[in-house]
Amino acid sequence: MRKCGLPAGKWRRTGGVSICRRPTLSAQSSVILRRSGCRAQRGVHGVEGPRGCEDNRKRKRVFSQCRTVFGENFLSRSCWNPHAWGPSTALLSLRASNDVQDDKMRRMGLKPAAEVLSDSAVLSADALTARLRQVGEERYHHRHPFHLMMHEGRLNRGQLQAWALNRYYYQSVIPIKDSIILSRSEDPDFRRTWRKRVVDHDGDATHEGGIERWIRLAEATGLDRERVLRGDEVMPATRYAVDAYLSLVRNRSFLEAVASSLTELFSRDLIALRMDRLRQHYPWLSGGLDYFTARLDQAPEDARFALQWVTKNATTRPEQEMAIAALRAKCDILWAQLDALYFAYVQPGWPPPGAFRIQGS
């Protein structure tokens, strides 16, 4: 039995399909559903799932008609729940909404955005690379106020501890992210190259990895190793941002998953600047900078392979725009983590309940 997002006891099973007990469908919407071949049940807000209406085109028409009746809020008021019937139903609802808008544009003599994009010329590899680098210049977190304060020596020890502790949660997830991408590839050459990333962070029998090096950096700030590993003082916003990254590489297209890693195109310059400024302003951290030293070589190598793969495999203009959007989303995820740190530990300085507290604050 599949749930549809309601509290326990508020749904039931009919004809092998879960349906939702909510306010009744209006007579008008019931007529729409019956005419389309879907089964509507009195006293139930919803229909018996996609099985009652197998034809995709017919389902799209149902969504369009119901949105016309109920307005743009139809999806939030109905039982067309993406968690109940899987991503295909959510996709159908989104496409149906887009179809209505596209029809309006065509009646006005305009082309829908998707058609304009499809008609656009495919970018050359150099042009695509330039677009990707432009995203980094505009959105990479090297411009964030928290990083600017760090590089100017204006963070105190407690603020650096908060940064190291929360960033550890992100670092610990990187090999999981790379393992997800690895598992999605059907190309053995790609897998052989990509698995190096997992070893770089997890380490192996002969070499320590980036996660262990980051723990040493956190210890250099004055944090206990066990405190960092527990992770129970990580801010909720950090968890949400990092988990969103895992969701991106797991649920988006494989091209988008790989393209999201291209923030490494910009990381070497930031790492070099950070090492110089940390040694200058926070000399007591000098013994914990091995993580950054290793990434000076690892990140450019990883970025070259990912960039070459993306420019080769993004063969249409829509695919190229998807890759650019994926990189933009990854930059937003990194920026959001720093937003949370700034709000909690700089201005206004309101860490959430249960999160790390600066000693004496």
Residue frames as qw, qx, qy, qz and C-alpha x, y, z in Angstrom:
[[0.000, 0.889, 0.458, 0.000, 0.00, 0.00, 0.00],
 [0.457, 0.287, 0.010, 0.842, 1.33, 3.41, -0.89],
 [0.181, -0.676, -0.421, 0.577, 1.00, 6.48, 1.25],
 [0.333, 0.684, 0.351, 0.547, 0.07, 9.82, -0.25],
 [0.243, 0.369, -0.211, 0.872, 1.45, 12.20, 2.33],
 [0.518, -0.598, -0.126, -0.598, -1.48, 12.21, 4.78],
 [0.322, -0.464, 0.686, -0.459, -1.30, 11.29, 8.48],
 [0.075, 0.027, -0.997, -0.002, -1.75, 7.64, 9.42],
 [0.187, 0.429, 0.816, -0.339, -5.29, 6.38, 9.17],
 [0.306, 0.641, 0.103, -0.696, -6.27, 8.99, 6.59],
 [0.399, 0.435, -0.600, -0.539, -5.85, 6.81, 3.51],
 [0.772, 0.008, 0.580, -0.261, -7.20, 3.51, 2.33],
 [0.141, -0.241, 0.838, 0.470, -6.85, 0.91, -0.38],
 [0.679, 0.437, 0.336, -0.485, -9.35, 0.41, -3.16],
 [0.837, 0.541, 0.042, -0.070, -8.92, -1.94, -6.09],
 [0.868, 0.012, 0.051, 0.493, -5.22, -2.43, -5.36],
 [0.357, 0.503, -0.003, 0.787, -4.47, 1.31, -5.46],
 [0.296, -0.432, -0.503, 0.687, -4.10, 3.69, -2.54],
 [0.022, 0.670, 0.351, 0.653, -6.48, 6.63, -2.54],
 [0.230, 0.065, -0.418, 0.876, -6.73, 9.56, -0.23],
 [0.188, -0.716, -0.671, 0.054, -9.58, 10.52, 2.08],
 [0.161, -0.167, -0.082, 0.969, -9.93, 14.24, 1.61],
 [0.403, 0.472, 0.290, -0.729, -12.81, 16.58, 0.79],
 [0.677, 0.396, 0.618, 0.047, -14.88, 15.31, -2.13],
 [0.276, 0.032, 0.508, 0.815, -14.21, 16.12, -5.70],
 [0.372, 0.386, 0.121, -0.835, -16.53, 18.68, -7.13],
 [0.734, 0.422, 0.502, -0.175, -19.17, 17.42, -9.54],
 [0.482, 0.829, -0.190, -0.209, -17.42, 19.26, -12.34],
 [0.013, -0.642, 0.763, 0.073, -14.04, 17.63, -11.74],
 [0.606, -0.013, 0.783, -0.142, -15.68, 14.20, -11.40],
 [0.712, 0.630, 0.226, -0.215, -17.24, 14.67, -14.82],
 [0.284, 0.812, -0.490, -0.140, -13.84, 15.57, -16.26],
 [0.278, -0.434, 0.856, -0.041, -12.26, 12.47, -14.77],
 [0.693, 0.224, 0.659, -0.190, -15.05, 10.12, -15.92],
 [0.634, 0.741, 0.011, -0.223, -15.01, 11.48, -19.46],
 [0.185, 0.756, -0.623, -0.076, -11.28, 10.95, -19.60],
 [0.825, 0.108, -0.551, -0.057, -11.55, 7.31, -18.56],
 [0.211, 0.262, -0.720, 0.607, -10.23, 7.78, -15.00],
 [0.495, -0.516, -0.693, -0.090, -12.26, 6.53, -12.08],
 [0.088, -0.421, 0.326, -0.842, -13.42, 9.08, -9.52],
 [0.422, -0.364, -0.820, 0.131, -14.98, 7.97, -6.23],
 [0.309, -0.767, -0.178, -0.534, -17.51, 9.99, -4.27],
 [0.679, -0.733, 0.016, -0.039, -16.21, 11.14, -0.90],
 [0.792, -0.251, 0.211, 0.515, -12.61, 10.77, -2.04],
 [0.177, 0.927, -0.156, -0.292, -10.45, 13.68, -3.20],
 [0.151, -0.529, 0.766, 0.333, -8.46, 11.99, -5.91],
 [0.844, 0.282, -0.253, -0.380, -8.64, 9.14, -8.36],
 [0.930, -0.260, 0.259, 0.022, -7.36, 5.63, -8.25],
 [0.506, -0.521, 0.504, 0.468, -3.95, 6.49, -9.51],
 [0.202, 0.526, -0.536, -0.628, -2.44, 6.37, -12.97],
 [0.216, 0.031, 0.964, 0.154, -3.69, 2.79, -13.52],
 [0.365, 0.605, 0.628, -0.327, -7.19, 4.13, -14.11],
 [0.419, 0.878, 0.029, -0.231, -5.97, 6.18, -17.04],
 [0.830, -0.158, 0.341, 0.413, -3.20, 4.46, -18.94],
 [0.564, 0.626, 0.242, 0.482, -2.80, 6.75, -21.92],
 [0.461, -0.285, -0.146, 0.828, -0.18, 9.41, -21.19],
 [0.028, 0.248, 0.302, 0.920, -1.76, 11.93, -23.53],
 [0.438, -0.616, -0.547, -0.359, -5.13, 11.40, -21.90],
 [0.589, -0.534, -0.399, 0.457, -3.61, 11.92, -18.45],
 [0.307, -0.053, 0.033, 0.950, -2.02, 15.17, -19.56],
 [0.192, -0.439, -0.437, -0.761, -5.37, 16.37, -20.83],
 [0.553, -0.628, -0.547, 0.009, -6.97, 15.49, -17.49],
 [0.502, -0.383, -0.244, 0.736, -4.39, 17.55, -15.62],
 [0.126, 0.136, 0.231, 0.955, -4.88, 20.48, -17.96],
 [0.354, -0.541, -0.524, -0.554, -8.64, 20.39, -17.58],
 [0.597, -0.604, -0.482, 0.216, -8.53, 20.02, -13.80],
 [0.416, -0.237, -0.118, 0.870, -6.06, 22.88, -13.49],
 [0.061, -0.344, -0.363, -0.864, -8.44, 24.97, -15.58],
 [0.513, -0.621, -0.526, -0.273, -11.24, 24.17, -13.11],
 [0.670, -0.616, -0.294, 0.292, -9.25, 24.52, -9.89],
 [0.033, 0.974, -0.214, 0.059, -6.61, 27.04, -10.96],
 [0.452, 0.623, -0.596, 0.229, -2.86, 26.81, -10.53],
 [0.317, -0.456, 0.690, -0.465, -3.21, 25.33, -7.02],
 [0.884, 0.014, -0.239, -0.401, -4.82, 22.14, -8.29],
 [0.677, 0.246, -0.660, 0.214, -1.80, 19.97, -7.48],
 [0.056, 0.259, -0.665, 0.698, -1.58, 21.09, -3.86],
 [0.591, -0.085, 0.284, -0.750, -5.30, 20.45, -3.32],
 [0.877, 0.155, -0.264, -0.370, -5.48, 17.07, -4.97],
 [0.836, -0.362, 0.413, 0.004, -4.12, 13.61, -4.44],
 [0.785, 0.567, -0.158, 0.194, -1.75, 13.72, -7.39],
 [0.506, -0.799, 0.324, 0.040, 1.11, 13.14, -4.98],
 [0.528, 0.638, -0.560, -0.017, 4.58, 12.43, -6.42],
 [0.173, -0.421, 0.836, -0.308, 5.46, 10.36, -3.34],
 [0.748, 0.084, 0.492, -0.437, 2.38, 8.19, -3.81],
 [0.863, 0.437, 0.237, -0.087, 2.87, 7.15, -7.40],
 [0.750, -0.090, 0.312, 0.576, 6.49, 7.87, -8.17],
 [0.181, -0.472, 0.194, 0.841, 8.32, 10.47, -10.23],
 [0.154, 0.247, 0.725, 0.625, 6.43, 9.72, -13.44],
 [0.079, -0.772, -0.630, -0.028, 3.21, 11.15, -12.01],
 [0.253, -0.763, -0.079, 0.590, 4.93, 14.30, -10.77],
 [0.267, -0.209, 0.522, 0.783, 6.56, 14.70, -14.16],
 [0.095, 0.506, 0.753, 0.410, 3.21, 14.34, -15.90],
 [0.140, -0.851, -0.447, 0.236, 1.70, 17.02, -13.70],
 [0.273, -0.618, 0.183, 0.714, 4.59, 19.38, -14.45],
 [0.222, 0.032, 0.681, 0.697, 4.40, 18.70, -18.16],
 [0.047, 0.678, 0.715, 0.164, 0.64, 19.24, -18.18],
 [0.170, -0.846, -0.208, 0.460, 1.09, 22.63, -16.54],
 [0.260, -0.431, 0.439, 0.745, 3.76, 23.51, -19.09],
 [0.240, 0.334, 0.783, 0.467, 1.50, 22.37, -21.93],
 [0.022, 0.849, 0.515, -0.116, -1.15, 24.90, -20.90],
 [0.192, -0.795, 0.112, 0.565, 1.38, 27.71, -20.84],
 [0.326, -0.171, 0.666, 0.649, 2.89, 26.59, -24.15],
 [0.222, 0.581, 0.737, 0.266, -0.55, 26.60, -25.80],
 [0.046, -0.910, -0.268, 0.312, -1.13, 30.15, -24.60],
 [0.263, -0.609, 0.380, 0.644, 2.20, 31.27, -26.05],
 [0.322, 0.125, 0.768, 0.539, 1.47, 29.61, -29.39],
 [0.148, 0.775, 0.612, 0.048, -1.91, 31.35, -29.60],
 [0.111, -0.912, -0.007, 0.396, -0.03, 34.62, -29.12],
 [0.667, 0.727, -0.131, 0.098, 2.28, 33.75, -31.99],
 [0.123, -0.783, 0.589, -0.156, 5.26, 33.08, -29.69],
 [0.736, 0.178, -0.651, 0.048, 7.44, 30.01, -29.32],
 [0.785, -0.616, -0.046, -0.047, 7.60, 28.25, -25.93],
 [0.210, -0.835, 0.508, 0.028, 10.96, 28.51, -24.20],
 [0.743, -0.196, 0.629, 0.116, 11.72, 24.81, -24.69],
 [0.731, 0.562, 0.343, 0.178, 11.25, 25.10, -28.45],
 [0.184, 0.957, -0.211, 0.070, 13.39, 28.22, -28.63],
 [0.462, -0.650, 0.601, 0.051, 16.14, 26.40, -26.73],
 [0.806, 0.099, 0.567, 0.135, 15.90, 23.33, -28.97],
 [0.597, 0.763, 0.180, 0.169, 16.25, 25.55, -32.03],
 [0.153, -0.930, 0.318, 0.104, 19.34, 27.26, -30.61],
 [0.653, 0.558, -0.502, 0.101, 22.74, 26.36, -31.98],
 [0.899, -0.338, -0.170, 0.220, 24.80, 23.83, -30.05],
 [0.193, -0.929, 0.312, 0.049, 27.66, 25.50, -28.19],
 [0.665, 0.486, -0.527, 0.209, 31.20, 24.55, -29.12],
 [0.779, -0.291, -0.432, 0.348, 33.32, 22.90, -26.44],
 [0.368, 0.103, -0.217, 0.898, 35.14, 26.19, -25.85],
 [0.291, -0.433, -0.142, -0.841, 31.90, 28.17, -25.65],
 [0.759, -0.470, -0.410, -0.186, 30.39, 25.67, -23.21],
 [0.681, -0.155, -0.388, 0.602, 33.53, 25.79, -21.08],
 [0.119, 0.268, -0.085, 0.952, 33.33, 29.59, -21.06],
 [0.533, -0.503, -0.269, -0.625, 29.71, 29.45, -19.89],
 [0.810, -0.375, -0.428, 0.139, 30.62, 27.03, -17.12],
 [0.530, -0.017, -0.289, 0.797, 33.49, 29.22, -15.98],
 [0.137, -0.443, -0.087, -0.882, 31.20, 32.22, -15.98],
 [0.704, -0.541, -0.378, -0.263, 28.95, 30.41, -13.50],
 [0.749, -0.261, -0.352, 0.497, 31.94, 29.94, -11.22],
 [0.285, 0.229, -0.089, 0.927, 32.98, 33.56, -11.48],
 [0.344, -0.461, -0.157, -0.803, 29.50, 34.74, -10.56],
 [0.774, -0.425, -0.155, -0.444, 28.34, 32.10, -8.06],
 [0.748, 0.035, -0.569, 0.340, 31.25, 30.16, -6.56],
 [0.554, -0.781, -0.286, 0.036, 31.58, 30.69, -2.83],
 [0.613, 0.022, -0.124, 0.780, 34.96, 32.44, -3.03],
 [0.001, 0.462, 0.101, 0.881, 32.94, 35.69, -2.97],
 [0.539, -0.644, -0.527, -0.133, 30.89, 34.83, 0.11],
 [0.177, -0.838, 0.217, -0.469, 31.26, 37.30, 3.04],
 [0.848, -0.499, 0.180, -0.024, 32.19, 34.47, 5.41],
 [0.869, 0.144, 0.101, 0.462, 35.14, 33.47, 3.24],
 [0.291, 0.760, -0.061, 0.578, 36.13, 37.10, 2.75],
 [0.497, -0.792, 0.199, -0.294, 36.22, 37.55, 6.54],
 [0.937, -0.237, 0.163, 0.196, 38.33, 34.40, 6.85],
 [0.737, 0.376, 0.075, 0.557, 40.86, 35.60, 4.30],
 [0.071, 0.790, -0.098, 0.602, 41.06, 39.03, 5.95],
 [0.403, 0.088, -0.704, 0.578, 41.74, 37.50, 9.38],
 [0.333, -0.311, 0.146, -0.878, 38.46, 38.74, 10.87],
 [0.815, -0.287, -0.410, -0.293, 37.15, 35.38, 12.16],
 [0.378, -0.619, 0.584, -0.364, 37.81, 34.31, 15.74],
 [0.003, -0.250, 0.968, -0.027, 38.70, 30.80, 16.86],
 [0.455, 0.252, 0.731, -0.441, 35.11, 29.88, 17.68],
 [0.607, 0.597, -0.005, -0.524, 33.89, 30.91, 14.23],
 [0.345, 0.515, -0.751, -0.228, 36.62, 28.83, 12.60],
 [0.219, -0.071, 0.943, -0.241, 35.62, 25.90, 14.80],
 [0.592, 0.430, 0.445, -0.517, 32.01, 26.23, 13.66],
 [0.538, 0.629, -0.369, -0.423, 33.19, 26.31, 10.04],
 [0.154, 0.405, -0.900, -0.055, 35.45, 23.25, 10.40],
 [0.354, 0.070, 0.858, -0.366, 32.81, 21.23, 12.26],
 [0.629, 0.519, 0.308, -0.490, 29.98, 21.96, 9.82],
 [0.457, 0.640, -0.503, -0.358, 32.19, 21.60, 6.77],
 [0.179, -0.289, 0.940, -0.034, 33.20, 18.14, 8.00],
 [0.628, 0.322, 0.615, -0.351, 29.66, 16.96, 7.35],
 [0.606, 0.712, -0.129, -0.329, 30.06, 18.00, 3.72],
 [0.140, 0.620, -0.765, -0.104, 33.52, 16.43, 3.47],
 [0.414, -0.130, 0.879, -0.199, 32.27, 13.13, 4.89],
 [0.686, 0.472, 0.443, -0.333, 29.57, 12.91, 2.23],
 [0.305, 0.701, -0.450, -0.461, 31.85, 13.56, -0.78],
 [0.016, -0.265, 0.942, 0.208, 32.94, 9.89, -1.20],
 [0.413, 0.374, 0.781, -0.282, 29.31, 8.83, -0.85],
 [0.444, 0.730, 0.037, -0.518, 28.39, 11.29, -3.60],
 [0.217, 0.589, -0.682, -0.375, 31.17, 9.97, -5.82],
 [0.243, -0.035, 0.969, -0.029, 30.13, 6.38, -5.14],
 [0.517, 0.553, 0.511, -0.407, 26.61, 7.19, -6.29],
 [0.420, 0.738, -0.289, -0.442, 27.95, 8.65, -9.54],
 [0.034, -0.422, 0.890, 0.170, 30.26, 5.65, -9.91],
 [0.398, 0.167, 0.883, -0.182, 27.37, 3.22, -9.51],
 [0.528, 0.654, 0.302, -0.450, 25.32, 4.98, -12.18],
 [0.248, 0.677, -0.523, -0.454, 27.95, 4.70, -14.91],
 [0.946, 0.178, 0.257, -0.081, 27.92, 1.86, -17.43],
 [0.587, 0.730, -0.305, 0.170, 31.31, 2.83, -18.86],
 [0.879, -0.327, -0.129, 0.323, 34.23, 0.92, -17.27],
 [0.523, 0.334, -0.077, 0.780, 36.73, 3.58, -18.38],
 [0.235, -0.698, -0.021, -0.676, 34.69, 6.25, -16.61],
 [0.801, -0.572, -0.119, -0.126, 34.42, 4.13, -13.47],
 [0.833, -0.038, -0.160, 0.529, 38.15, 3.42, -13.37],
 [0.284, 0.440, -0.082, 0.848, 38.89, 7.13, -13.52],
 [0.397, -0.653, -0.099, -0.638, 36.13, 8.28, -11.17],
 [0.832, -0.450, -0.321, 0.050, 36.86, 5.80, -8.37],
 [0.534, 0.218, -0.308, 0.757, 40.11, 7.67, -7.70],
 [0.221, -0.570, 0.040, -0.791, 37.93, 10.37, -6.10],
 [0.815, -0.491, -0.202, -0.233, 36.61, 7.92, -3.53],
 [0.837, -0.096, -0.259, 0.473, 40.13, 6.83, -2.58],
 [0.271, 0.479, -0.145, 0.822, 41.29, 10.45, -2.42],
 [0.405, -0.564, 0.104, -0.713, 38.78, 11.13, 0.35],
 [0.903, -0.369, -0.055, -0.212, 38.45, 7.75, 2.09],
 [0.164, -0.690, 0.705, -0.022, 42.10, 6.79, 1.81],
 [0.898, 0.132, -0.398, -0.137, 43.38, 3.22, 1.53],
 [0.902, -0.353, -0.140, 0.206, 45.71, 0.84, 3.32],
 [0.698, 0.028, -0.030, 0.715, 48.77, 2.93, 2.54],
 [0.146, 0.253, 0.042, 0.955, 47.54, 6.52, 2.38],
 [0.053, 0.499, 0.619, -0.604, 45.23, 8.59, 4.53],
 [0.212, 0.593, 0.612, 0.478, 42.37, 10.34, 2.78],
 [0.024, 0.464, 0.060, 0.883, 40.95, 13.82, 2.72],
 [0.603, -0.649, -0.322, -0.334, 38.42, 13.08, 5.46],
 [0.779, -0.386, -0.254, 0.424, 41.18, 12.19, 7.92],
 [0.422, 0.169, -0.021, 0.890, 43.10, 15.32, 6.93],
 [0.232, -0.616, -0.219, -0.720, 40.02, 17.47, 7.51],
 [0.725, -0.605, -0.329, 0.012, 39.63, 16.00, 11.00],
 [0.663, -0.166, -0.158, 0.712, 43.21, 17.10, 11.74],
 [0.100, 0.421, 0.125, 0.893, 42.31, 20.61, 10.57],
 [0.527, -0.665, -0.305, -0.431, 39.32, 20.62, 12.93],
 [0.781, -0.439, -0.275, 0.347, 41.58, 19.44, 15.75],
 [0.481, 0.143, -0.058, 0.863, 43.97, 22.30, 14.96],
 [0.193, -0.605, -0.179, -0.751, 41.11, 24.73, 15.66],
 [0.169, -0.297, 0.643, -0.686, 40.80, 23.21, 19.13],
 [0.813, -0.086, -0.061, -0.573, 37.94, 20.75, 18.59],
 [0.535, -0.281, 0.791, -0.103, 38.01, 17.18, 19.92],
 [0.135, 0.172, -0.850, -0.479, 38.13, 14.46, 17.30],
 [0.029, 0.339, 0.934, -0.111, 35.14, 12.60, 18.76],
 [0.198, 0.604, 0.361, -0.682, 33.09, 15.77, 18.80],
 [0.263, 0.458, -0.454, -0.717, 33.67, 16.27, 15.10],
 [0.129, 0.041, -0.951, -0.279, 32.94, 12.65, 14.21],
 [0.167, 0.403, 0.805, -0.402, 29.67, 12.58, 16.15],
 [0.030, 0.241, 0.511, 0.824, 28.27, 15.40, 14.05],
 [0.172, -0.648, -0.737, 0.086, 25.42, 16.05, 16.47],
 [0.139, -0.690, -0.191, 0.684, 26.24, 19.78, 16.54],
 [0.220, 0.099, 0.572, 0.784, 26.00, 20.26, 12.78],
 [0.317, 0.291, 0.181, -0.884, 23.40, 22.87, 11.85],
 [0.605, 0.427, 0.649, -0.174, 20.16, 21.68, 10.22],
 [0.453, 0.821, -0.070, -0.339, 20.74, 24.05, 7.31],
 [0.019, -0.596, 0.766, 0.242, 24.10, 22.38, 6.63],
 [0.448, 0.050, 0.892, -0.040, 22.45, 18.97, 6.60],
 [0.570, 0.652, 0.399, -0.302, 19.70, 20.15, 4.27],
 [0.316, 0.813, -0.348, -0.343, 22.21, 21.65, 1.82],
 [0.109, -0.447, 0.874, 0.156, 24.51, 18.63, 1.80],
 [0.497, 0.222, 0.827, -0.142, 21.62, 16.17, 1.54],
 [0.537, 0.736, 0.131, -0.391, 20.30, 18.22, -1.39],
 [0.167, 0.670, -0.652, -0.315, 23.61, 17.56, -3.13],
 [0.289, -0.098, 0.952, 0.005, 23.21, 13.82, -2.63],
 [0.542, 0.529, 0.564, -0.328, 19.68, 14.08, -3.97],
 [0.384, 0.765, -0.243, -0.457, 20.95, 15.91, -7.05],
 [0.113, 0.493, -0.825, -0.250, 23.51, 13.25, -8.01],
 [0.321, 0.073, 0.932, -0.152, 21.07, 10.44, -7.21],
 [0.416, 0.574, 0.646, -0.283, 17.92, 11.72, -8.90],
 [0.338, 0.774, -0.158, -0.511, 18.95, 14.06, -11.70],
 [0.865, 0.486, -0.127, -0.010, 20.33, 12.84, -15.02],
 [0.865, -0.196, 0.064, 0.458, 23.80, 11.32, -15.09],
 [0.448, 0.550, 0.081, 0.700, 25.05, 14.30, -17.09],
 [0.267, -0.833, -0.004, -0.484, 23.83, 16.70, -14.40],
 [0.837, -0.536, 0.006, 0.108, 25.39, 14.57, -11.66],
 [0.770, 0.052, 0.076, 0.631, 28.81, 14.74, -13.31],
 [0.235, 0.669, 0.119, 0.696, 28.46, 18.42, -14.21],
 [0.489, -0.840, -0.117, -0.204, 27.69, 19.32, -10.61],
 [0.818, -0.384, 0.016, 0.429, 31.24, 18.33, -9.68],
 [0.573, 0.537, 0.103, 0.611, 32.71, 21.06, -11.88],
 [0.305, -0.948, 0.020, -0.088, 33.06, 23.47, -8.97],
 [0.792, -0.371, 0.225, 0.429, 36.53, 21.93, -8.81],
 [0.552, 0.605, 0.188, 0.543, 37.37, 24.06, -11.84],
 [0.030, -0.847, 0.045, -0.528, 37.52, 27.02, -9.47],
 [0.768, -0.633, -0.100, 0.009, 38.72, 25.43, -6.24],
 [0.799, 0.047, -0.127, 0.587, 42.47, 25.46, -6.80],
 [0.197, 0.556, -0.065, 0.804, 42.77, 29.26, -6.79],
 [0.549, -0.689, -0.043, -0.471, 40.60, 29.47, -3.68],
 [0.914, -0.332, -0.138, 0.185, 42.62, 26.78, -1.92],
 [0.639, 0.247, -0.137, 0.715, 45.93, 28.49, -2.71],
 [0.090, -0.634, 0.050, -0.767, 44.61, 31.82, -1.42],
 [0.739, -0.595, -0.117, -0.295, 43.13, 30.19, 1.68],
 [0.879, -0.156, -0.207, 0.400, 46.36, 28.42, 2.63],
 [0.410, 0.384, -0.133, 0.817, 48.31, 31.66, 2.32],
 [0.285, -0.606, 0.015, -0.743, 45.83, 33.66, 4.38],
 [0.840, -0.486, -0.208, -0.120, 45.31, 31.00, 7.06],
 [0.777, -0.032, -0.233, 0.584, 49.08, 30.83, 7.62],
 [0.207, 0.450, -0.071, 0.866, 49.24, 34.62, 7.75],
 [0.394, -0.513, 0.033, -0.762, 46.29, 35.33, 10.05],
 [0.854, -0.381, 0.136, -0.326, 45.90, 32.06, 11.98],
 [0.302, 0.591, -0.745, 0.065, 49.40, 30.59, 12.40],
 [0.454, -0.237, 0.769, -0.383, 48.09, 28.11, 14.99],
 [0.851, 0.316, 0.239, -0.345, 46.30, 26.32, 12.10],
 [0.299, 0.684, -0.606, -0.276, 49.49, 25.65, 10.12],
 [0.196, -0.266, 0.943, -0.046, 49.75, 22.05, 11.29],
 [0.515, 0.325, 0.738, -0.290, 46.28, 21.21, 9.97],
 [0.420, 0.655, -0.130, -0.614, 46.51, 22.37, 6.37],
 [0.284, -0.216, 0.874, 0.331, 47.48, 19.04, 4.77],
 [0.499, 0.537, 0.668, -0.129, 43.98, 18.68, 3.31],
 [0.343, 0.884, 0.025, -0.316, 44.42, 21.79, 1.19],
 [0.146, -0.623, 0.672, 0.373, 47.95, 20.81, 0.15],
 [0.423, 0.072, 0.887, 0.173, 46.68, 17.53, -1.31],
 [0.440, 0.700, 0.536, -0.170, 43.73, 19.17, -3.08],
 [0.063, 0.767, -0.291, -0.569, 46.06, 21.55, -4.94],
 [0.020, 0.312, -0.841, -0.442, 46.91, 18.62, -7.25],
 [0.236, 0.267, 0.932, -0.062, 43.83, 16.42, -6.90],
 [0.330, 0.666, 0.421, -0.520, 41.17, 19.02, -7.72],
 [0.284, 0.630, -0.373, -0.619, 42.60, 20.20, -11.08],
 [0.001, 0.170, -0.946, -0.276, 43.07, 16.59, -12.23],
 [0.235, 0.420, 0.845, -0.233, 39.49, 15.70, -11.32],
 [0.299, 0.702, 0.183, -0.619, 38.16, 18.88, -12.93],
 [0.142, 0.469, -0.631, -0.602, 39.97, 18.24, -16.24],
 [0.045, 0.091, 0.980, 0.174, 38.41, 14.80, -16.61],
 [0.205, 0.577, 0.695, -0.378, 34.90, 15.94, -15.63],
 [0.234, 0.681, -0.067, -0.690, 35.03, 18.95, -17.96],
 [0.104, 0.307, -0.790, -0.520, 36.22, 16.83, -20.88],
 [0.095, 0.268, 0.959, -0.007, 33.44, 14.31, -20.21],
 [0.226, 0.659, 0.490, -0.524, 30.71, 16.96, -19.96],
 [0.231, 0.628, -0.281, -0.688, 31.74, 18.83, -23.11],
 [0.070, 0.181, -0.897, -0.397, 31.87, 15.53, -25.02],
 [0.011, -0.313, -0.949, 0.033, 28.56, 14.11, -23.78],
 [0.216, 0.655, 0.399, -0.604, 26.40, 17.23, -23.71],
 [0.359, 0.080, 0.673, 0.642, 25.62, 16.97, -27.42],
 [0.035, 0.703, 0.568, 0.427, 22.46, 19.12, -27.66],
 [0.017, 0.501, -0.139, 0.854, 21.76, 22.65, -26.54],
 [0.684, -0.569, -0.104, -0.445, 19.18, 21.56, -23.92],
 [0.901, -0.216, -0.257, 0.275, 21.74, 19.10, -22.50],
 [0.475, 0.304, -0.219, 0.796, 24.36, 21.83, -22.37],
 [0.286, -0.576, 0.046, -0.764, 21.96, 24.11, -20.51],
 [0.856, -0.441, -0.224, -0.150, 21.19, 21.27, -18.09],
 [0.781, -0.002, -0.290, 0.553, 24.90, 20.91, -17.34],
 [0.153, 0.439, -0.149, 0.873, 25.23, 24.65, -16.73],
 [0.569, -0.561, -0.089, -0.595, 22.17, 24.61, -14.45],
 [0.895, -0.292, -0.313, 0.121, 23.59, 21.66, -12.49],
 [0.566, 0.143, -0.284, 0.761, 26.81, 23.55, -11.84],
 [0.173, -0.512, 0.028, -0.841, 24.78, 26.58, -10.81],
 [0.774, -0.495, -0.235, -0.317, 22.81, 24.40, -8.37],
 [0.823, -0.141, -0.336, 0.435, 26.02, 23.05, -6.84],
 [0.271, 0.326, -0.198, 0.884, 27.35, 26.59, -6.37],
 [0.467, -0.547, -0.096, -0.688, 24.08, 27.48, -4.64],
 [0.870, -0.365, -0.333, 0.017, 24.49, 24.49, -2.30],
 [0.645, 0.025, -0.303, 0.701, 27.97, 25.64, -1.30],
 [0.010, -0.430, 0.049, -0.902, 26.78, 29.21, -0.85],
 [0.644, -0.544, -0.275, -0.462, 23.84, 28.12, 1.29],
 [0.803, -0.276, -0.402, 0.342, 26.17, 26.37, 3.74],
 [0.400, 0.088, -0.209, 0.888, 28.11, 29.60, 4.25],
 [0.311, -0.523, -0.204, -0.767, 24.88, 31.58, 4.55],
 [0.764, -0.514, -0.372, -0.116, 23.93, 29.38, 7.49],
 [0.695, -0.153, -0.305, 0.634, 27.34, 29.83, 9.13],
 [0.153, 0.317, -0.024, 0.936, 27.22, 33.59, 8.71],
 [0.488, -0.560, -0.260, -0.617, 23.73, 33.85, 10.16],
 [0.822, -0.452, -0.345, 0.029, 24.50, 31.59, 13.12],
 [0.761, -0.353, -0.123, 0.530, 27.99, 32.77, 14.07],
 [0.353, 0.127, 0.089, 0.923, 28.56, 36.24, 12.58],
 [0.227, 0.127, 0.134, -0.956, 25.43, 38.33, 12.11],
 [0.382, -0.741, 0.103, -0.543, 23.00, 38.22, 13.84],
 [0.121, 0.389, -0.829, 0.384, 24.72, 35.30, 15.61],
 [0.727, -0.127, 0.300, -0.604, 21.75, 33.00, 16.25],
 [0.163, 0.222, -0.951, -0.141, 22.83, 29.36, 16.13],
 [0.706, -0.234, -0.381, -0.549, 19.85, 26.98, 16.00],
 [0.730, -0.467, 0.371, -0.334, 18.97, 24.74, 18.97],
 [0.954, -0.080, 0.277, 0.079, 21.40, 21.84, 19.34],
 [0.679, 0.655, -0.116, 0.311, 24.01, 23.36, 17.03],
 [0.676, 0.010, -0.266, 0.687, 27.61, 24.13, 17.98],
 [0.220, -0.962, -0.154, -0.054, 27.99, 27.01, 20.41],
 [0.456, 0.588, -0.348, 0.570, 31.07, 29.19, 20.59],
 [0.612, -0.354, -0.536, 0.461, 32.62, 28.93, 24.02],
 [0.244, -0.314, -0.276, 0.875, 31.72, 31.93, 26.16],
 [0.133, -0.203, -0.404, -0.882, 28.98, 33.18, 23.82]]
